[in-house]
Amino acid sequence: ITDAFSHVDTQWHYTYLNRGLEKMIGKKREEVVGRSLWDMVPEVLGTPFEHAYREAMATQQTRHIEGFHPSFRRWVDISIYPTPDGLSFYLHDITERKQVEEDFRESEARFRGLMDSNIIGITVSDRAGTIREANDAFLALVGSTREDLVAGQMQWAAMTPPEYQAQHAQAMEELLTTGRVQSFEKELETKAGKRVPVLVGRTLFRREGSGPLVIGFVLDLTARKEIERQKDLM
């Protein structure tokens, strides 16, 4: 057994623990066997862990609990199995997984803040090019509504004029191969049929257990193009 394992009798005294739990508890087996669980990990008293342990002992039903263990100072996933003479505990350290989840939540919050700032247009689309999320800056740029977005009616291919389709396909191929694509200029066709010059950057966001998402950053170049046009007329 690679995970931490222990067994206590009906009086809550340790009868066995493996090396995994020795490492987690910071004591050798000889120092623990025969002693009370509540003496060895007193920090669990009054916590959901104590409740789950006592409930499993009283009902003789398997229990499962996940949380931050106050004694081990680690996130653990614990399965509690009643036995004829007590309880067996299987403890799996999930601290690394929890850290990844926390990092993801923080990244998602920062990304959401960037979207809501509406400094530039930002989109989230699937591999097929259907835009699943977009901020107000992008919706205003292409003249679409949030209802259009919710209805799944916004497609990158549909907004890309014919002469840019080959460039669009090449950018998607590069994105799926390398995870990002160099920013490039193109035009987008708005819902009203007007063309808008933009600078587009994309990056791939891979999700465990599901397909990747494409994060798009879209900068309106209308003002810059107008300045360039005026310079050419001089």
N, C-alpha and C positions, 0 to 999 in steps of 0.2 A: 504494500500500500504506500503510494508516494505522498498522499495527503496526510495531514495530522489525524491521528486516531486515538481514542481513549475509551475506557469503560469505567463506570462507577457502579457500586452495588446499591442496594435499596436504601442504604443509610448515607448515600452520597460520598462514599469513600472510594478513592481511585483504586482499582484493582489492576489496571494496565494502561500504559501509554506507549506509543511508538516514538521513534526518533524525530518524526515530523513535529509532534507535539512537544517533545523535549526542547527542540530548537525554538518553538514558538513561545513556550512558557519560560524558557531560560533556566531550566533546572533538569538535573538528571533523574532518570526513572526512580532510582533508589530514594531520592529526596521527596518524591511525590506519592508513590504507592502507599496506601494506608491512610493518607491524609484526606481531609474533607475537601471536596471541590470548592465549597464556599470559603474555606481558609486559603486555598491556593489562588483563587480568582475572586476576591471579595468585591471587586469593582462591578461585577455583574449583578450584585444584589440591588433590587429595585428597578432593574432594567427589563426590556422585553426578552432578553436572553433568559433571565431567571424564570420569567413567566412561562416561556416555551419549554424549558427543562422540567419544571414542576408539572406542567400540564401533561407532558409526555409520560412522566412517571405515574401520575394519578390515573390517566385514562388508558394507559398502555397502547396508545396510538402514536404512529410515526408523526413527527413534527419537523418542520423545516423553517429556518430563520436566516435572514441575510441582514448584515448591518456592520457598523463600525464597533469592533470589540474593545471595550474600555480597558481591558487588562493587557491585551496583546498589541493595542494601538495599531491595529490592522483591520482592513475590511475583510470579513470572512463570510463564507456560505456554509452553514452548518446543517447537517442532516442528523436527526436524533431518532435512534431506533430502540424501542423497548426490547429487553431480553428477559428471560425467566428470572434473572437475578439482578436486574438493574437497567442501566441504559448504556448504549454505545453511541459515540459521537464521531462523525466524520467531518473534519473541518478543512475547507478549501480556501486558500488565501486568494482573494479576488482584488487585492489592492491595486495591482497594475491595471486591471480592467476598469476599475472605478476611476483611476487617474485618467485613463483614455477618455472615458465618458465625460469627466469633468472638463478636460481640455476641449472636447468637442462642443460641450455646452457653451464654454467661454468663447470659442471661435464663432459659434453660431450667433451668439449675442453680439459680438463685434461686427459680424457680417450684417446682421439685422440693423444695427445702428448705422452702418454705412449705407444700406439700402434706404433707410428712412430719412437720411440726411438729404437725399435727392440732389447731391452735387453733380452727379452724372447718371445716365441711365444704366440700370443694372437689371439683368434678367437671369432666370434659372430655367433651363430647358433640358429635355431628355435627348437621347442620342438621335431620335427621329426628327428633332428640330422643333417639337411642340414646346412653346413657352409656358411653363407651369407657374412661374412667379415673375413679377416685374414691379419695379417701383413707379411712383407717380411721374418721375422725370422721364422714364422711357415711354410710358403710356401717353404722356403729353407730346412727346417727340413724334410718335407715329400716329397720333390722333385716335387711339383706341381707348376703350373703357375697361374698367375692371370686370364688367359683365362679359365682355369679349374674352377676357383672360380666363375667367371661371368656366366659360363654355368651351374652352379648348380651341378657340378659333384663331389663335395667333401662332403662325408658323413662320420660322425664319425663311424657308424656301419661298413662301408666298409673298413675303415682303422684299425679296431680293429680285431686282430687275434681271431680265434674261442675260444681259452681257456680263453679269457678275456671278452667274450660277456656277461656272467652272471654278472661279476663285473661291466661292463658298464651299464647294465640294473638296477642293484641295486643302482648305483650312481645316475642315472637319477631319480629313484623313490625318493631317499632321497632329491635330489635337488628340485623336484617339491613339496615336502612336507614341507621342512624347508627353502627353498630359497637359500641354500648353501650346499656344500658337502666337507667333509674333503679331503685334497689332498691325492692322492694315486699314486702308481707306476703301470705302465703298459707298453706295447709295442705298437707302432704304425707301421703299414705296409706302406712303402712309395709307391709312384707310380711305382717305378722300382721293387717292391717286396721285398725290404730289410726291416729288422726289426730294429726299433730304440727304445731304452729304454727311457722312459720319466716319469716325475712327472707331474700329472695333477691336477689342482684345478679349481673348477667351482662355479659360483654364478648366481643367477637368477635375471634378470632385468625385472620388470613388467612395462608395458606401458599401460596407460589409453586408452581404446577404441580398443586395439588390443592385440594379444597374447604375452606372455612373450618371452624374448630372453635369451639365455644362454651365459654368458661370460666365456670363457675358458682361462686358463693360463697354458702354456705348457713349461716345462723346459727340455732341452736335458740332459740326464744322461749318455751319451756315455762315456765321459771322466772319470766320477766317477766310472762307472762299469768296465772300463779298469783298473783303479788303484786297485780296489777291486780284480779283476782277477789276477793281477800281485802279489798282497799280498798273495793270496791263493796258488800261485805257489812257493812261497819262503819256 
